[in-house]
Amino acid sequence: MSYEQLLQYVFSGITNGSIYAITGIGFNIIYNTTGIINFAQGEFLMLGGMTSITFSRYFPLPIAVALAVIVTAIVGALIDFLVIRNLKKQSILFMIIVTIGLSILLQEAALHIWDEKVRSLPFFTGDEISSINIFGAYISPQVLWVVLICSIIVAVLTVFFKYTATGRSMRACSSNVIAARLCGINSKNMITLSFTLSAAIGALAGAVVSPITQTQYDCGTSLAIKGFAVAILGGLGNSIGAVAGGIVIGLLESLSISILPLAYKDAVSISILLLILFVKPSGLFGKKEISALKDF
Amino acid sequence: MAYLEIKKLYRSFGGLQAVFDVSFDVEKGTINAIIGPNGAGKTTLINLISGALKPDSGEVIFNGLHIENLPPYSIAQKGISRTFQNIKLFSNMTVLENIMMGRHVRTNSGFITGLLNLPWSWKEEDSTLEKSRMILEQFKLSEFADRPADSLPFGKQRILEFARAMSMDPELLILDEPAAGLNMNETEELAKVITNVRNSGITILIIEHDMTLIMDISEKIVVLNYGEKIAMGTPEEIQKNSDVIKIYLGDDNAIG
């Protein structure tokens, strides 16, 4: 393998890794406030992609993406407001199964609203053949958009969780929900907020990757599995861990293409997921207590 | 009308009657103790007052308001704060952040302003930070400000939880076995702190097994046994009460 080829694989790995990382972060936000793994997370990406494609017919691209983020965020809020909040039995496992149901429901709804055709958003800058030469490797400008948006999301979330009262309240709920309530925090609203936030982030990710990966009603599932693998690898609940995990899985996947047939690409990430679950369930950066404390 | 009124409170868990027909009043600015053997229903009773549990029937009236069916966060906003027998801190957050969470009830920035980081929420954030640092200073925790709460020694964690409860500017402070695990010096220090808090006008409801502490500081004592109130009065009255002596020292006739 030549140097340029290697570089090409590395860049493609980082791109996919960033996408997985954003999906993983979406999992983490909801997991942190509720203990639920939201298996409808991939559908937020799909909805973000689909709605922005539809809006882009009527509005300029930035506005279309912004609208898509808002619409998906509302869907996220409604999921909590109409479903999760009203469950009689507030057991974690039960709620996780409900999210699997919701993911199927959202897919079917998307199939009816749109159709089974594969669509994609136009490239943010340039088009599918424009490329930038970096150290001899050719990458699409869209890749830079993906990495940029991923970095912005991580930076904004870090500031949000550390330096704002609302962000702190969400962390407080994840740390000790009883104490949080007695500090005057409405923990149910924090859960709604975590669904809204993850949906918004998912939608943004879904829109920015759409030109590269393309969007279809069922594209959420595979992304969700990758995102889940990344969140586990990085340590559930740890967003910096998710970024590291995303890059690791992205790189391994794209490098595997050079030795294994392309069809095995997905098998690589699933194997890593299984390996981590067997060997170190708390993930690379997760605390042991965290994985031991949660009730499933 | 009394400041805090507990009227005919009932709560059972399955077949166990944890709190049975308990009524008493608490006057503003006093220290009130709830004592009784293990399993007497003391913690259940304060869980009912702070909203962590809902009563099967009965009333809790605070400042003339019915609070028995309010969610805990809204009771906290009304001015009741508490500590726990087994300390409940935000363990993965820093000491300073724990206090800032306590200040949360006293800030106005709501959901949306906090989310959007509007200028006035930044200003409020600054004042929260300043006030929180003052509270740390007051409780001699400043040097630990940036350490994770769970890295503190046990005694300091109790003080931090107390400081967090105080940072909420409560009107009524409920303490669940604050002296558990403290040594004699720390307990004496605690007694002073509690008396000072009372002197600043805050009403206190305390559960404690340390009888010396209770008899020293409280103005009124409620005694529970098997979920029922069996006696109420000043420390002197309680010390002379034959029913109370019986449950603490055993029944003379039974020993025979």
HADDOCK unambig.tbl for C-alpha pairs under 7 A between the chains (distance, minus, plus):
assign (segid A and resid 164 and name CA) (segid B and resid 114 and name CA) 6.48 0.50 0.50
assign (segid A and resid 165 and name CA) (segid B and resid 114 and name CA) 6.25 0.50 0.50
assign (segid A and resid 166 and name CA) (segid B and resid 111 and name CA) 6.71 0.50 0.50
assign (segid A and resid 166 and name CA) (segid B and resid 114 and name CA) 5.57 0.50 0.50
assign (segid A and resid 166 and name CA) (segid B and resid 115 and name CA) 6.36 0.50 0.50
assign (segid A and resid 169 and name CA) (segid B and resid 101 and name CA) 6.91 0.50 0.50
assign (segid A and resid 172 and name CA) (segid B and resid 90 and name CA) 5.93 0.50 0.50
assign (segid A and resid 175 and name CA) (segid B and resid 90 and name CA) 5.22 0.50 0.50
assign (segid A and resid 175 and name CA) (segid B and resid 91 and name CA) 6.47 0.50 0.50
assign (segid A and resid 175 and name CA) (segid B and resid 92 and name CA) 6.61 0.50 0.50
assign (segid A and resid 176 and name CA) (segid B and resid 88 and name CA) 6.96 0.50 0.50
assign (segid A and resid 176 and name CA) (segid B and resid 90 and name CA) 5.81 0.50 0.50
assign (segid A and resid 179 and name CA) (segid B and resid 88 and name CA) 6.05 0.50 0.50
assign (segid A and resid 179 and name CA) (segid B and resid 89 and name CA) 6.95 0.50 0.50
assign (segid A and resid 181 and name CA) (segid B and resid 72 and name CA) 5.72 0.50 0.50
assign (segid A and resid 181 and name CA) (segid B and resid 73 and name CA) 4.69 0.50 0.50
assign (segid A and resid 182 and name CA) (segid B and resid 72 and name CA) 5.62 0.50 0.50
assign (segid A and resid 182 and name CA) (segid B and resid 73 and name CA) 5.33 0.50 0.50
assign (segid A and resid 182 and name CA) (segid B and resid 76 and name CA) 5.60 0.50 0.50
assign (segid A and resid 182 and name CA) (segid B and resid 81 and name CA) 6.81 0.50 0.50
assign (segid A and resid 183 and name CA) (segid B and resid 73 and name CA) 6.46 0.50 0.50
assign (segid A and resid 183 and name CA) (segid B and resid 76 and name CA) 6.16 0.50 0.50
assign (segid A and resid 183 and name CA) (segid B and resid 101 and name CA) 6.64 0.50 0.50
assign (segid A and resid 183 and name CA) (segid B and resid 102 and name CA) 5.43 0.50 0.50
assign (segid A and resid 183 and name CA) (segid B and resid 104 and name CA) 6.93 0.50 0.50
assign (segid A and resid 183 and name CA) (segid B and resid 105 and name CA) 6.49 0.50 0.50
assign (segid A and resid 184 and name CA) (segid B and resid 73 and name CA) 3.77 0.50 0.50
assign (segid A and resid 184 and name CA) (segid B and resid 74 and name CA) 6.11 0.50 0.50
assign (segid A and resid 184 and name CA) (segid B and resid 76 and name CA) 5.04 0.50 0.50
assign (segid A and resid 184 and name CA) (segid B and resid 77 and name CA) 5.58 0.50 0.50
assign (segid A and resid 184 and name CA) (segid B and resid 105 and name CA) 5.34 0.50 0.50
assign (segid A and resid 185 and name CA) (segid B and resid 73 and name CA) 5.36 0.50 0.50
assign (segid A and resid 186 and name CA) (segid B and resid 73 and name CA) 5.84 0.50 0.50
